[in-house]
Every structure is written in C-alpha cells, then in structure tokens.
Amino acid sequence: MISFCQSIQHASPINAHFSPEPSYMPGYEDDVIMAAGTFIQGSSIELSADGPIRPPYEAYVQGGLTYEHVKIAVTRAVKQLKEQGLI
C-alpha cells in the first residue's frame, strides 16, 4: 500500500519528487498515507491515493483530470509492486 501510494505520487504533475510516508493525522486511529501531487491542495477531481495503514490495507484512489494520466499512474504503481515482489 505504501509503495502503491508512493508510485501514484511519483506519477503526479506536482511534487513528483516527493515520497509520501505514513504519519499520524488527528481523527485517525492509525497512521495514514496520502499521495496527492495536485495543483490545488484538497482537490477532489485531481488524482490522489490515500488510506489508513491497517488491515486490509486498502488505498483509496480517486479523481484524475484525464483518463490517460490515471491509466499511466496506476499502471506504473502496479509495475512497481510486481518489481518489488509484492504481487
């Protein structure tokens, strides 16, 4: 899940050079990871991936301004998981 979210961030148009890490967020019982290389912070139409670090380890992917960008980002993320032997 962490690797997947980091890959989504790396495929983003803004701050692609950053790697998100799980951390504490008020209101959550577990650490949370948030990937969002967006033009406007908190934008719900731009591509992002996030989720709490706990079983069943689900990352919530949402938004995306274009089909092509989402397809490239998710494809890269899955490729990264395969290369790491995680899937």
PyMOL Python script that loads the backbone (N, CA, C, O; Angstrom):
from pymol import cmd

cmd.read_pdbstr("""\
ATOM      1  N   MET A   1       0.816  -1.186   0.000  1.00  0.00           N
ATOM      2  CA  MET A   1       0.000   0.000   0.000  1.00  0.00           C
ATOM      3  C   MET A   1       0.867   1.260   0.000  1.00  0.00           C
ATOM      4  O   MET A   1       0.587   2.217  -0.723  1.00  0.00           O
ATOM      5  N   ILE A   2       1.909   1.250   0.809  1.00  0.00           N
ATOM      6  CA  ILE A   2       2.813   2.401   0.855  1.00  0.00           C
ATOM      7  C   ILE A   2       3.486   2.583  -0.495  1.00  0.00           C
ATOM      8  O   ILE A   2       3.534   3.696  -1.020  1.00  0.00           O
ATOM      9  N   SER A   3       4.005   1.506  -1.059  1.00  0.00           N
ATOM     10  CA  SER A   3       4.664   1.568  -2.360  1.00  0.00           C
ATOM     11  C   SER A   3       3.694   2.032  -3.443  1.00  0.00           C
ATOM     12  O   SER A   3       4.062   2.828  -4.307  1.00  0.00           O
ATOM     13  N   PHE A   4       2.464   1.542  -3.401  1.00  0.00           N
ATOM     14  CA  PHE A   4       1.454   1.940  -4.379  1.00  0.00           C
ATOM     15  C   PHE A   4       1.214   3.448  -4.306  1.00  0.00           C
ATOM     16  O   PHE A   4       1.227   4.126  -5.334  1.00  0.00           O
ATOM     17  N   CYS A   5       0.996   3.972  -3.110  1.00  0.00           N
ATOM     18  CA  CYS A   5       0.745   5.405  -2.954  1.00  0.00           C
ATOM     19  C   CYS A   5       1.958   6.235  -3.370  1.00  0.00           C
ATOM     20  O   CYS A   5       1.807   7.292  -3.982  1.00  0.00           O
ATOM     21  N   GLN A   6       3.152   5.764  -3.042  1.00  0.00           N
ATOM     22  CA  GLN A   6       4.355   6.475  -3.460  1.00  0.00           C
ATOM     23  C   GLN A   6       4.462   6.513  -4.977  1.00  0.00           C
ATOM     24  O   GLN A   6       4.876   7.526  -5.541  1.00  0.00           O
ATOM     25  N   SER A   7       4.096   5.431  -5.641  1.00  0.00           N
ATOM     26  CA  SER A   7       4.137   5.393  -7.104  1.00  0.00           C
ATOM     27  C   SER A   7       3.127   6.357  -7.709  1.00  0.00           C
ATOM     28  O   SER A   7       3.412   6.993  -8.724  1.00  0.00           O
ATOM     29  N   ILE A   8       1.965   6.473  -7.107  1.00  0.00           N
ATOM     30  CA  ILE A   8       0.968   7.443  -7.583  1.00  0.00           C
ATOM     31  C   ILE A   8       1.532   8.856  -7.454  1.00  0.00           C
ATOM     32  O   ILE A   8       1.380   9.670  -8.364  1.00  0.00           O
ATOM     33  N   GLN A   9       2.178   9.147  -6.335  1.00  0.00           N
ATOM     34  CA  GLN A   9       2.791  10.469  -6.142  1.00  0.00           C
ATOM     35  C   GLN A   9       3.862  10.724  -7.192  1.00  0.00           C
ATOM     36  O   GLN A   9       3.930  11.818  -7.752  1.00  0.00           O
ATOM     37  N   HIS A  10       4.696   9.734  -7.466  1.00  0.00           N
ATOM     38  CA  HIS A  10       5.790   9.897  -8.426  1.00  0.00           C
ATOM     39  C   HIS A  10       5.286  10.114  -9.847  1.00  0.00           C
ATOM     40  O   HIS A  10       6.022  10.635 -10.686  1.00  0.00           O
ATOM     41  N   ALA A  11       4.054   9.728 -10.133  1.00  0.00           N
ATOM     42  CA  ALA A  11       3.464   9.923 -11.463  1.00  0.00           C
ATOM     43  C   ALA A  11       2.621  11.197 -11.525  1.00  0.00           C
ATOM     44  O   ALA A  11       1.918  11.431 -12.508  1.00  0.00           O
ATOM     45  N   SER A  12       2.691  12.004 -10.493  1.00  0.00           N
ATOM     46  CA  SER A  12       1.871  13.213 -10.416  1.00  0.00           C
ATOM     47  C   SER A  12       2.577  14.413 -11.044  1.00  0.00           C
ATOM     48  O   SER A  12       3.806  14.452 -11.094  1.00  0.00           O
ATOM     49  N   PRO A  13       1.804  15.392 -11.524  1.00  0.00           N
ATOM     50  CA  PRO A  13       2.411  16.556 -12.173  1.00  0.00           C
ATOM     51  C   PRO A  13       3.082  17.525 -11.204  1.00  0.00           C
ATOM     52  O   PRO A  13       3.951  18.297 -11.609  1.00  0.00           O
ATOM     53  N   ILE A  14       2.692  17.496  -9.941  1.00  0.00           N
ATOM     54  CA  ILE A  14       3.241  18.404  -8.930  1.00  0.00           C
ATOM     55  C   ILE A  14       3.891  17.566  -7.830  1.00  0.00           C
ATOM     56  O   ILE A  14       3.323  16.574  -7.374  1.00  0.00           O
ATOM     57  N   ASN A  15       5.078  17.972  -7.414  1.00  0.00           N
ATOM     58  CA  ASN A  15       5.797  17.305  -6.318  1.00  0.00           C
ATOM     59  C   ASN A  15       6.030  15.817  -6.551  1.00  0.00           C
ATOM     60  O   ASN A  15       5.968  15.017  -5.618  1.00  0.00           O
ATOM     61  N   ALA A  16       6.297  15.455  -7.797  1.00  0.00           N
ATOM     62  CA  ALA A  16       6.555  14.049  -8.131  1.00  0.00           C
ATOM     63  C   ALA A  16       7.839  13.538  -7.482  1.00  0.00           C
ATOM     64  O   ALA A  16       8.028  12.329  -7.351  1.00  0.00           O
ATOM     65  N   HIS A  17       8.711  14.439  -7.081  1.00  0.00           N
ATOM     66  CA  HIS A  17       9.988  14.037  -6.481  1.00  0.00           C
ATOM     67  C   HIS A  17       9.856  13.703  -4.989  1.00  0.00           C
ATOM     68  O   HIS A  17      10.822  13.256  -4.370  1.00  0.00           O
ATOM     69  N   PHE A  18       8.692  13.913  -4.419  1.00  0.00           N
ATOM     70  CA  PHE A  18       8.464  13.571  -3.014  1.00  0.00           C
ATOM     71  C   PHE A  18       7.933  12.150  -2.878  1.00  0.00           C
ATOM     72  O   PHE A  18       7.259  11.646  -3.777  1.00  0.00           O
ATOM     73  N   SER A  19       8.234  11.507  -1.761  1.00  0.00           N
ATOM     74  CA  SER A  19       7.706  10.175  -1.448  1.00  0.00           C
ATOM     75  C   SER A  19       6.899  10.269  -0.162  1.00  0.00           C
ATOM     76  O   SER A  19       7.467  10.463   0.913  1.00  0.00           O
ATOM     77  N   PRO A  20       5.585  10.133  -0.262  1.00  0.00           N
ATOM     78  CA  PRO A  20       4.779  10.217   0.956  1.00  0.00           C
ATOM     79  C   PRO A  20       5.080   9.062   1.906  1.00  0.00           C
ATOM     80  O   PRO A  20       5.363   7.945   1.475  1.00  0.00           O
ATOM     81  N   GLU A  21       5.017   9.344   3.178  1.00  0.00           N
ATOM     82  CA  GLU A  21       5.240   8.347   4.224  1.00  0.00           C
ATOM     83  C   GLU A  21       4.041   8.349   5.162  1.00  0.00           C
ATOM     84  O   GLU A  21       3.424   9.393   5.373  1.00  0.00           O
ATOM     85  N   PRO A  22       3.705   7.198   5.724  1.00  0.00           N
ATOM     86  CA  PRO A  22       2.607   7.161   6.689  1.00  0.00           C
ATOM     87  C   PRO A  22       2.934   8.030   7.899  1.00  0.00           C
ATOM     88  O   PRO A  22       4.078   8.082   8.350  1.00  0.00           O
ATOM     89  N   SER A  23       1.918   8.707   8.415  1.00  0.00           N
ATOM     90  CA  SER A  23       2.128   9.519   9.608  1.00  0.00           C
ATOM     91  C   SER A  23       0.808   9.717  10.346  1.00  0.00           C
ATOM     92  O   SER A  23      -0.272   9.428   9.830  1.00  0.00           O
ATOM     93  N   TYR A  24       0.934  10.211  11.551  1.00  0.00           N
ATOM     94  CA  TYR A  24      -0.231  10.470  12.388  1.00  0.00           C
ATOM     95  C   TYR A  24      -1.044  11.619  11.803  1.00  0.00           C
ATOM     96  O   TYR A  24      -0.490  12.613  11.334  1.00  0.00           O
ATOM     97  N   MET A  25      -2.350  11.467  11.837  1.00  0.00           N
ATOM     98  CA  MET A  25      -3.265  12.549  11.477  1.00  0.00           C
ATOM     99  C   MET A  25      -4.377  12.580  12.515  1.00  0.00           C
ATOM    100  O   MET A  25      -4.954  11.543  12.840  1.00  0.00           O
ATOM    101  N   PRO A  26      -4.678  13.751  13.031  1.00  0.00           N
ATOM    102  CA  PRO A  26      -5.756  13.860  14.011  1.00  0.00           C
ATOM    103  C   PRO A  26      -7.062  13.286  13.456  1.00  0.00           C
ATOM    104  O   PRO A  26      -7.420  13.523  12.303  1.00  0.00           O
ATOM    105  N   GLY A  27      -7.756  12.535  14.294  1.00  0.00           N
ATOM    106  CA  GLY A  27      -9.024  11.956  13.889  1.00  0.00           C
ATOM    107  C   GLY A  27      -8.926  10.527  13.395  1.00  0.00           C
ATOM    108  O   GLY A  27      -9.947   9.872  13.187  1.00  0.00           O
ATOM    109  N   TYR A  28      -7.702  10.032  13.202  1.00  0.00           N
ATOM    110  CA  TYR A  28      -7.499   8.659  12.741  1.00  0.00           C
ATOM    111  C   TYR A  28      -6.822   7.853  13.844  1.00  0.00           C
ATOM    112  O   TYR A  28      -5.954   8.367  14.549  1.00  0.00           O
ATOM    113  N   GLU A  29      -7.213   6.605  13.992  1.00  0.00           N
ATOM    114  CA  GLU A  29      -6.596   5.733  14.990  1.00  0.00           C
ATOM    115  C   GLU A  29      -5.236   5.227  14.537  1.00  0.00           C
ATOM    116  O   GLU A  29      -4.370   4.944  15.365  1.00  0.00           O
ATOM    117  N   ASP A  30      -5.041   5.111  13.223  1.00  0.00           N
ATOM    118  CA  ASP A  30      -3.804   4.573  12.660  1.00  0.00           C
ATOM    119  C   ASP A  30      -3.124   5.640  11.811  1.00  0.00           C
ATOM    120  O   ASP A  30      -3.745   6.618  11.396  1.00  0.00           O
ATOM    121  N   ASP A  31      -1.827   5.427  11.561  1.00  0.00           N
ATOM    122  CA  ASP A  31      -1.134   6.317  10.641  1.00  0.00           C
ATOM    123  C   ASP A  31      -1.818   6.269   9.279  1.00  0.00           C
ATOM    124  O   ASP A  31      -2.436   5.268   8.917  1.00  0.00           O
ATOM    125  N   VAL A  32      -1.703   7.351   8.538  1.00  0.00           N
ATOM    126  CA  VAL A  32      -2.345   7.482   7.233  1.00  0.00           C
ATOM    127  C   VAL A  32      -1.289   7.885   6.218  1.00  0.00           C
ATOM    128  O   VAL A  32      -0.379   8.653   6.530  1.00  0.00           O
ATOM    129  N   ILE A  33      -1.413   7.364   4.999  1.00  0.00           N
ATOM    130  CA  ILE A  33      -0.557   7.810   3.907  1.00  0.00           C
ATOM    131  C   ILE A  33      -1.436   8.535   2.900  1.00  0.00           C
ATOM    132  O   ILE A  33      -2.546   8.098   2.596  1.00  0.00           O
ATOM    133  N   MET A  34      -0.922   9.656   2.386  1.00  0.00           N
ATOM    134  CA  MET A  34      -1.676  10.441   1.413  1.00  0.00           C
ATOM    135  C   MET A  34      -0.746  10.856   0.281  1.00  0.00           C
ATOM    136  O   MET A  34       0.270  11.518   0.498  1.00  0.00           O
ATOM    137  N   ALA A  35      -1.113  10.455  -0.921  1.00  0.00           N
ATOM    138  CA  ALA A  35      -0.386  10.854  -2.121  1.00  0.00           C
ATOM    139  C   ALA A  35      -1.300  11.758  -2.929  1.00  0.00           C
ATOM    140  O   ALA A  35      -2.417  11.375  -3.278  1.00  0.00           O
ATOM    141  N   ALA A  36      -0.824  12.953  -3.221  1.00  0.00           N
ATOM    142  CA  ALA A  36      -1.640  13.886  -3.998  1.00  0.00           C
ATOM    143  C   ALA A  36      -0.744  14.957  -4.599  1.00  0.00           C
ATOM    144  O   ALA A  36      -0.526  16.007  -3.994  1.00  0.00           O
ATOM    145  N   GLY A  37      -0.236  14.693  -5.770  1.00  0.00           N
ATOM    146  CA  GLY A  37       0.562  15.688  -6.475  1.00  0.00           C
ATOM    147  C   GLY A  37      -0.364  16.576  -7.277  1.00  0.00           C
ATOM    148  O   GLY A  37      -0.383  16.526  -8.507  1.00  0.00           O
ATOM    149  N   THR A  38      -1.131  17.386  -6.574  1.00  0.00           N
ATOM    150  CA  THR A  38      -2.203  18.153  -7.204  1.00  0.00           C
ATOM    151  C   THR A  38      -1.859  19.631  -7.308  1.00  0.00           C
ATOM    152  O   THR A  38      -0.998  20.140  -6.591  1.00  0.00           O
ATOM    153  N   PHE A  39      -2.546  20.303  -8.209  1.00  0.00           N
ATOM    154  CA  PHE A  39      -2.363  21.740  -8.378  1.00  0.00           C
ATOM    155  C   PHE A  39      -3.024  22.516  -7.242  1.00  0.00           C
ATOM    156  O   PHE A  39      -2.521  23.555  -6.817  1.00  0.00           O
ATOM    157  N   ILE A  40      -4.158  22.002  -6.752  1.00  0.00           N
ATOM    158  CA  ILE A  40      -4.895  22.663  -5.683  1.00  0.00           C
ATOM    159  C   ILE A  40      -5.010  21.688  -4.514  1.00  0.00           C
ATOM    160  O   ILE A  40      -5.584  20.609  -4.659  1.00  0.00           O
ATOM    161  N   GLN A  41      -4.466  22.064  -3.354  1.00  0.00           N
ATOM    162  CA  GLN A  41      -4.490  21.181  -2.191  1.00  0.00           C
ATOM    163  C   GLN A  41      -5.927  20.849  -1.804  1.00  0.00           C
ATOM    164  O   GLN A  41      -6.772  21.736  -1.677  1.00  0.00           O
ATOM    165  N   GLY A  42      -6.188  19.553  -1.619  1.00  0.00           N
ATOM    166  CA  GLY A  42      -7.515  19.107  -1.232  1.00  0.00           C
ATOM    167  C   GLY A  42      -8.480  18.932  -2.385  1.00  0.00           C
ATOM    168  O   GLY A  42      -9.654  18.628  -2.171  1.00  0.00           O
ATOM    169  N   SER A  43      -8.005  19.117  -3.600  1.00  0.00           N
ATOM    170  CA  SER A  43      -8.877  18.974  -4.765  1.00  0.00           C
ATOM    171  C   SER A  43      -9.353  17.536  -4.903  1.00  0.00           C
ATOM    172  O   SER A  43      -8.551  16.604  -4.846  1.00  0.00           O
ATOM    173  N   SER A  44     -10.643  17.358  -5.083  1.00  0.00           N
ATOM    174  CA  SER A  44     -11.185  16.000  -5.194  1.00  0.00           C
ATOM    175  C   SER A  44     -11.255  15.510  -6.633  1.00  0.00           C
ATOM    176  O   SER A  44     -11.536  14.334  -6.863  1.00  0.00           O
ATOM    177  N   ILE A  45     -11.005  16.390  -7.619  1.00  0.00           N
ATOM    178  CA  ILE A  45     -11.060  15.934  -9.010  1.00  0.00           C
ATOM    179  C   ILE A  45      -9.689  15.532  -9.538  1.00  0.00           C
ATOM    180  O   ILE A  45      -9.588  14.917 -10.600  1.00  0.00           O
ATOM    181  N   GLU A  46      -8.633  15.876  -8.802  1.00  0.00           N
ATOM    182  CA  GLU A  46      -7.288  15.507  -9.235  1.00  0.00           C
ATOM    183  C   GLU A  46      -6.906  14.156  -8.625  1.00  0.00           C
ATOM    184  O   GLU A  46      -7.418  13.766  -7.576  1.00  0.00           O
ATOM    185  N   LEU A  47      -6.002  13.456  -9.298  1.00  0.00           N
ATOM    186  CA  LEU A  47      -5.614  12.110  -8.881  1.00  0.00           C
ATOM    187  C   LEU A  47      -4.967  12.115  -7.499  1.00  0.00           C
ATOM    188  O   LEU A  47      -4.056  12.896  -7.223  1.00  0.00           O
ATOM    189  N   SER A  48      -5.457  11.230  -6.642  1.00  0.00           N
ATOM    190  CA  SER A  48      -4.864  11.049  -5.323  1.00  0.00           C
ATOM    191  C   SER A  48      -5.073   9.608  -4.877  1.00  0.00           C
ATOM    192  O   SER A  48      -5.918   8.889  -5.410  1.00  0.00           O
ATOM    193  N   ALA A  49      -4.288   9.207  -3.895  1.00  0.00           N
ATOM    194  CA  ALA A  49      -4.419   7.875  -3.294  1.00  0.00           C
ATOM    195  C   ALA A  49      -4.102   8.023  -1.813  1.00  0.00           C
ATOM    196  O   ALA A  49      -3.122   8.669  -1.442  1.00  0.00           O
ATOM    197  N   ASP A  50      -4.923   7.430  -0.980  1.00  0.00           N
ATOM    198  CA  ASP A  50      -4.693   7.547   0.459  1.00  0.00           C
ATOM    199  C   ASP A  50      -5.389   6.414   1.192  1.00  0.00           C
ATOM    200  O   ASP A  50      -6.208   5.689   0.629  1.00  0.00           O
ATOM    201  N   GLY A  51      -5.041   6.285   2.456  1.00  0.00           N
ATOM    202  CA  GLY A  51      -5.693   5.282   3.289  1.00  0.00           C
ATOM    203  C   GLY A  51      -4.960   5.079   4.595  1.00  0.00           C
ATOM    204  O   GLY A  51      -3.782   5.414   4.714  1.00  0.00           O
ATOM    205  N   PRO A  52      -5.666   4.522   5.589  1.00  0.00           N
ATOM    206  CA  PRO A  52      -5.036   4.214   6.873  1.00  0.00           C
ATOM    207  C   PRO A  52      -4.162   2.965   6.763  1.00  0.00           C
ATOM    208  O   PRO A  52      -4.489   2.029   6.033  1.00  0.00           O
ATOM    209  N   ILE A  53      -3.069   2.963   7.486  1.00  0.00           N
ATOM    210  CA  ILE A  53      -2.140   1.831   7.473  1.00  0.00           C
ATOM    211  C   ILE A  53      -2.612   0.795   8.489  1.00  0.00           C
ATOM    212  O   ILE A  53      -2.153   0.759   9.630  1.00  0.00           O
ATOM    213  N   ARG A  54      -3.537  -0.038   8.043  1.00  0.00           N
ATOM    214  CA  ARG A  54      -4.070  -1.136   8.858  1.00  0.00           C
ATOM    215  C   ARG A  54      -4.755  -2.125   7.921  1.00  0.00           C
ATOM    216  O   ARG A  54      -5.178  -1.757   6.825  1.00  0.00           O
ATOM    217  N   PRO A  55      -4.863  -3.375   8.351  1.00  0.00           N
ATOM    218  CA  PRO A  55      -5.566  -4.352   7.515  1.00  0.00           C
ATOM    219  C   PRO A  55      -6.992  -3.867   7.242  1.00  0.00           C
ATOM    220  O   PRO A  55      -7.629  -3.309   8.136  1.00  0.00           O
ATOM    221  N   PRO A  56      -7.480  -4.061   6.076  1.00  0.00           N
ATOM    222  CA  PRO A  56      -6.984  -4.847   4.947  1.00  0.00           C
ATOM    223  C   PRO A  56      -6.079  -4.068   3.992  1.00  0.00           C
ATOM    224  O   PRO A  56      -5.930  -4.470   2.839  1.00  0.00           O
ATOM    225  N   TYR A  57      -5.473  -2.968   4.437  1.00  0.00           N
ATOM    226  CA  TYR A  57      -4.520  -2.187   3.647  1.00  0.00           C
ATOM    227  C   TYR A  57      -5.104  -1.777   2.298  1.00  0.00           C
ATOM    228  O   TYR A  57      -4.595  -2.157   1.244  1.00  0.00           O
ATOM    229  N   GLU A  58      -6.167  -1.004   2.352  1.00  0.00           N
ATOM    230  CA  GLU A  58      -6.824  -0.511   1.141  1.00  0.00           C
ATOM    231  C   GLU A  58      -6.429   0.933   0.888  1.00  0.00           C
ATOM    232  O   GLU A  58      -6.547   1.788   1.766  1.00  0.00           O
ATOM    233  N   ALA A  59      -5.960   1.191  -0.320  1.00  0.00           N
ATOM    234  CA  ALA A  59      -5.674   2.557  -0.750  1.00  0.00           C
ATOM    235  C   ALA A  59      -6.856   3.033  -1.575  1.00  0.00           C
ATOM    236  O   ALA A  59      -7.326   2.332  -2.471  1.00  0.00           O
ATOM    237  N   TYR A  60      -7.320   4.203  -1.272  1.00  0.00           N
ATOM    238  CA  TYR A  60      -8.459   4.772  -1.986  1.00  0.00           C
ATOM    239  C   TYR A  60      -7.943   5.707  -3.073  1.00  0.00           C
ATOM    240  O   TYR A  60      -7.411   6.780  -2.789  1.00  0.00           O
ATOM    241  N   VAL A  61      -8.110   5.284  -4.312  1.00  0.00           N
ATOM    242  CA  VAL A  61      -7.671   6.070  -5.469  1.00  0.00           C
ATOM    243  C   VAL A  61      -8.886   6.824  -5.975  1.00  0.00           C
ATOM    244  O   VAL A  61      -9.954   6.248  -6.185  1.00  0.00           O
ATOM    245  N   GLN A  62      -8.706   8.113  -6.166  1.00  0.00           N
ATOM    246  CA  GLN A  62      -9.835   8.913  -6.638  1.00  0.00           C
ATOM    247  C   GLN A  62      -9.361  10.054  -7.517  1.00  0.00           C
ATOM    248  O   GLN A  62      -8.189  10.429  -7.506  1.00  0.00           O
ATOM    249  N   GLY A  63     -10.284  10.588  -8.267  1.00  0.00           N
ATOM    250  CA  GLY A  63     -10.008  11.734  -9.113  1.00  0.00           C
ATOM    251  C   GLY A  63      -9.225  11.381 -10.359  1.00  0.00           C
ATOM    252  O   GLY A  63      -9.141  10.219 -10.758  1.00  0.00           O
ATOM    253  N   GLY A  64      -8.667  12.386 -10.952  1.00  0.00           N
ATOM    254  CA  GLY A  64      -7.909  12.237 -12.185  1.00  0.00           C
ATOM    255  C   GLY A  64      -8.498  13.136 -13.254  1.00  0.00           C
ATOM    256  O   GLY A  64      -9.653  12.973 -13.648  1.00  0.00           O
ATOM    257  N   LEU A  65      -7.702  14.082 -13.721  1.00  0.00           N
ATOM    258  CA  LEU A  65      -8.209  15.031 -14.713  1.00  0.00           C
ATOM    259  C   LEU A  65      -8.364  14.402 -16.085  1.00  0.00           C
ATOM    260  O   LEU A  65      -9.228  14.805 -16.863  1.00  0.00           O
ATOM    261  N   THR A  66      -7.521  13.406 -16.387  1.00  0.00           N
ATOM    262  CA  THR A  66      -7.637  12.729 -17.684  1.00  0.00           C
ATOM    263  C   THR A  66      -7.498  11.226 -17.490  1.00  0.00           C
ATOM    264  O   THR A  66      -6.798  10.758 -16.593  1.00  0.00           O
ATOM    265  N   TYR A  67      -8.172  10.493 -18.341  1.00  0.00           N
ATOM    266  CA  TYR A  67      -8.109   9.032 -18.311  1.00  0.00           C
ATOM    267  C   TYR A  67      -6.666   8.568 -18.492  1.00  0.00           C
ATOM    268  O   TYR A  67      -6.205   7.658 -17.803  1.00  0.00           O
ATOM    269  N   GLU A  68      -5.963   9.201 -19.421  1.00  0.00           N
ATOM    270  CA  GLU A  68      -4.596   8.780 -19.740  1.00  0.00           C
ATOM    271  C   GLU A  68      -3.672   8.905 -18.534  1.00  0.00           C
ATOM    272  O   GLU A  68      -2.862   8.014 -18.277  1.00  0.00           O
ATOM    273  N   HIS A  69      -3.786  10.001 -17.794  1.00  0.00           N
ATOM    274  CA  HIS A  69      -2.917  10.197 -16.631  1.00  0.00           C
ATOM    275  C   HIS A  69      -3.187   9.139 -15.567  1.00  0.00           C
ATOM    276  O   HIS A  69      -2.253   8.574 -14.998  1.00  0.00           O
ATOM    277  N   VAL A  70      -4.459   8.871 -15.299  1.00  0.00           N
ATOM    278  CA  VAL A  70      -4.809   7.859 -14.296  1.00  0.00           C
ATOM    279  C   VAL A  70      -4.296   6.494 -14.735  1.00  0.00           C
ATOM    280  O   VAL A  70      -3.750   5.743 -13.926  1.00  0.00           O
ATOM    281  N   LYS A  71      -4.469   6.174 -16.002  1.00  0.00           N
ATOM    282  CA  LYS A  71      -4.022   4.876 -16.518  1.00  0.00           C
ATOM    283  C   LYS A  71      -2.505   4.729 -16.385  1.00  0.00           C
ATOM    284  O   LYS A  71      -2.021   3.679 -15.963  1.00  0.00           O
ATOM    285  N   ILE A  72      -1.765   5.758 -16.736  1.00  0.00           N
ATOM    286  CA  ILE A  72      -0.303   5.717 -16.618  1.00  0.00           C
ATOM    287  C   ILE A  72       0.105   5.561 -15.150  1.00  0.00           C
ATOM    288  O   ILE A  72       0.957   4.732 -14.830  1.00  0.00           O
ATOM    289  N   ALA A  73      -0.491   6.343 -14.268  1.00  0.00           N
ATOM    290  CA  ALA A  73      -0.122   6.303 -12.850  1.00  0.00           C
ATOM    291  C   ALA A  73      -0.415   4.943 -12.223  1.00  0.00           C
ATOM    292  O   ALA A  73       0.429   4.390 -11.518  1.00  0.00           O
ATOM    293  N   VAL A  74      -1.593   4.407 -12.473  1.00  0.00           N
ATOM    294  CA  VAL A  74      -1.955   3.114 -11.880  1.00  0.00           C
ATOM    295  C   VAL A  74      -1.112   1.996 -12.486  1.00  0.00           C
ATOM    296  O   VAL A  74      -0.706   1.074 -11.779  1.00  0.00           O
ATOM    297  N   THR A  75      -0.846   2.072 -13.788  1.00  0.00           N
ATOM    298  CA  THR A  75      -0.002   1.065 -14.439  1.00  0.00           C
ATOM    299  C   THR A  75       1.403   1.081 -13.847  1.00  0.00           C
ATOM    300  O   THR A  75       1.977   0.026 -13.578  1.00  0.00           O
ATOM    301  N   ARG A  76       1.956   2.272 -13.644  1.00  0.00           N
ATOM    302  CA  ARG A  76       3.283   2.382 -13.020  1.00  0.00           C
ATOM    303  C   ARG A  76       3.275   1.828 -11.596  1.00  0.00           C
ATOM    304  O   ARG A  76       4.221   1.158 -11.181  1.00  0.00           O
ATOM    305  N   ALA A  77       2.219   2.105 -10.862  1.00  0.00           N
ATOM    306  CA  ALA A  77       2.133   1.625  -9.481  1.00  0.00           C
ATOM    307  C   ALA A  77       2.078   0.103  -9.432  1.00  0.00           C
ATOM    308  O   ALA A  77       2.746  -0.516  -8.604  1.00  0.00           O
ATOM    309  N   VAL A  78       1.295  -0.497 -10.305  1.00  0.00           N
ATOM    310  CA  VAL A  78       1.203  -1.962 -10.346  1.00  0.00           C
ATOM    311  C   VAL A  78       2.535  -2.564 -10.783  1.00  0.00           C
ATOM    312  O   VAL A  78       2.965  -3.584 -10.245  1.00  0.00           O
ATOM    313  N   LYS A  79       3.188  -1.932 -11.757  1.00  0.00           N
ATOM    314  CA  LYS A  79       4.503  -2.409 -12.214  1.00  0.00           C
ATOM    315  C   LYS A  79       5.507  -2.378 -11.059  1.00  0.00           C
ATOM    316  O   LYS A  79       6.288  -3.314 -10.885  1.00  0.00           O
ATOM    317  N   GLN A  80       5.482  -1.308 -10.278  1.00  0.00           N
ATOM    318  CA  GLN A  80       6.386  -1.189  -9.131  1.00  0.00           C
ATOM    319  C   GLN A  80       6.123  -2.298  -8.113  1.00  0.00           C
ATOM    320  O   GLN A  80       7.064  -2.878  -7.572  1.00  0.00           O
ATOM    321  N   LEU A  81       4.858  -2.592  -7.853  1.00  0.00           N
ATOM    322  CA  LEU A  81       4.518  -3.665  -6.914  1.00  0.00           C
ATOM    323  C   LEU A  81       5.021  -5.015  -7.415  1.00  0.00           C
ATOM    324  O   LEU A  81       5.508  -5.829  -6.630  1.00  0.00           O
ATOM    325  N   LYS A  82       4.905  -5.253  -8.719  1.00  0.00           N
ATOM    326  CA  LYS A  82       5.411  -6.506  -9.302  1.00  0.00           C
ATOM    327  C   LYS A  82       6.923  -6.590  -9.168  1.00  0.00           C
ATOM    328  O   LYS A  82       7.455  -7.637  -8.798  1.00  0.00           O
ATOM    329  N   GLU A  83       7.625  -5.492  -9.468  1.00  0.00           N
ATOM    330  CA  GLU A  83       9.087  -5.480  -9.380  1.00  0.00           C
ATOM    331  C   GLU A  83       9.565  -5.725  -7.953  1.00  0.00           C
ATOM    332  O   GLU A  83      10.632  -6.303  -7.748  1.00  0.00           O
ATOM    333  N   GLN A  84       8.795  -5.297  -6.979  1.00  0.00           N
ATOM    334  CA  GLN A  84       9.158  -5.491  -5.574  1.00  0.00           C
ATOM    335  C   GLN A  84       8.694  -6.843  -5.037  1.00  0.00           C
ATOM    336  O   GLN A  84       8.936  -7.172  -3.876  1.00  0.00           O
ATOM    337  N   GLY A  85       8.030  -7.620  -5.882  1.00  0.00           N
ATOM    338  CA  GLY A  85       7.549  -8.933  -5.465  1.00  0.00           C
ATOM    339  C   GLY A  85       6.383  -8.880  -4.495  1.00  0.00           C
ATOM    340  O   GLY A  85       6.142  -9.829  -3.749  1.00  0.00           O
ATOM    341  N   LEU A  86       5.665  -7.776  -4.507  1.00  0.00           N
ATOM    342  CA  LEU A  86       4.541  -7.617  -3.585  1.00  0.00           C
ATOM    343  C   LEU A  86       3.237  -8.166  -4.158  1.00  0.00           C
ATOM    344  O   LEU A  86       2.278  -8.409  -3.426  1.00  0.00           O
ATOM    345  N   ILE A  87       3.217  -8.357  -5.475  1.00  0.00           N
ATOM    346  CA  ILE A  87       2.056  -9.007  -6.110  1.00  0.00           C
ATOM    347  C   ILE A  87       2.546  -9.978  -7.154  1.00  0.00           C
ATOM    348  O   ILE A  87       1.740 -10.636  -7.812  1.00  0.00           O
TER     349      ILE A  87
END
""", "prot")
cmd.dss("prot")
cmd.show_as("cartoon", "prot")
cmd.util.cbc("prot")
cmd.orient("prot")
